[in-house]
Amino acid sequence: MISASLSHKHDRVPVRPLRHLLHALLFASLAGSAAGALAQQAPAGYPNKPVRVVLTSAPGGGLNVVTRLVLDKMSQRSNITFVADSQAGAAGVIAMRIVNDAPPDGYTLLSSSNTFIINGAMKAVPFDIRTAYVPVVRMTTQPYMTYVNVSVPANNFRELIAYAKANPNKLNLGSTGTGTVPHLGLEMINAAAGVQITHVPYKGIATANLDLVGDRIQILFGSVSGNQLVKTGKVKLIAVMSLKRMPMFPDVPTVAESGFPDFELTNTYTVVAPGKTPPAIVAYLNKELAQTVNLPEMKEKFAADFSDASPPYGPEELKKMYIAEFDKWEKVVKAANIKPEQ
């Protein structure tokens, strides 16, 4: 049996050693905080010249607007000068090649919609984008919407699929080209539902909109701004393609709740760097850009365009998401035998 009658002088902790211990712990804590702060600073010597951001689309489009908003704001918050360089053409392939061929030093980045991932899945470029690029930041996402001509007897996505099954090859869906997100989304629906909806590629969204109103095509996976078509009285909005209903359209169901669990079709704007860019530079740009994207004033500007600021994912999370999206589109491309436009 162990006696409990130990002398107090043996079980009392001396005051001075305790004070020294507390001081040591406080110093270690402060040192750790300082190290964390230093780790978040720009790598030594970077940047010492402007950073070129190559865009896959022409000036004036959504990608250009969002990218320039983010770069301008980040320039105000940091010591980095950005140069936005639109290199539209060949469905984004020109811009992709430029960045792939650039030195991996953090001074050349690519800004693109999902297009660059789909291009990689279609083998539209002669390199593997999973290793050719490393994701830096996801800026915004915007869900696609399902619009149909009023001639289609469907008021929700479930009814649309039922009608398509009963009328194979009668419905046509327009998109802005082969290999676009709406095109691949249609192929996913055709395969999952066992329907035959015909894809009709257009050179631009304006012509597709006119043909939807004129009933030359019956379906369009378009942006939120396409809701203006509903005002013509010739078009219906029957589904949103985000996982959750949109606050501005609370009565419009999602495709996911209409018999296609987890189905989501979004337009995402992402910035990537050449694959061998030093991790310290990628981490620095990721932190600074993600913080900029999530500023309250930036979120307000994105919301005005019906877009959401992406959460501040870190490089490792982004890499996993990047690979998962590539794998998803590659399966669709192979199953539907989709080839890039020549």
PETAGI-V526007 format. One record per helix or strand of 2 or more residues. SS is the DSSP state (a for helix, b for strand). FROM is the first residue (numbers start at 1). TO is the last residue. If there is no record, write none. Layout:
ss = [SS;SS]
from = [FROM;FROM]
to = [TO;TO]
This chain:
ss = [a;a;b;a;b;a;b;a;a;b;b;a;b;a;b;a;b;a;b;a;a;b;a;a;b;a]
from = [8;15;51;62;82;90;108;115;129;133;145;157;172;181;198;205;219;224;235;247;256;266;279;296;308;315]
to = [11;39;55;77;86;101;112;121;132;143;149;166;175;193;201;213;222;232;240;249;258;274;293;304;309;336]
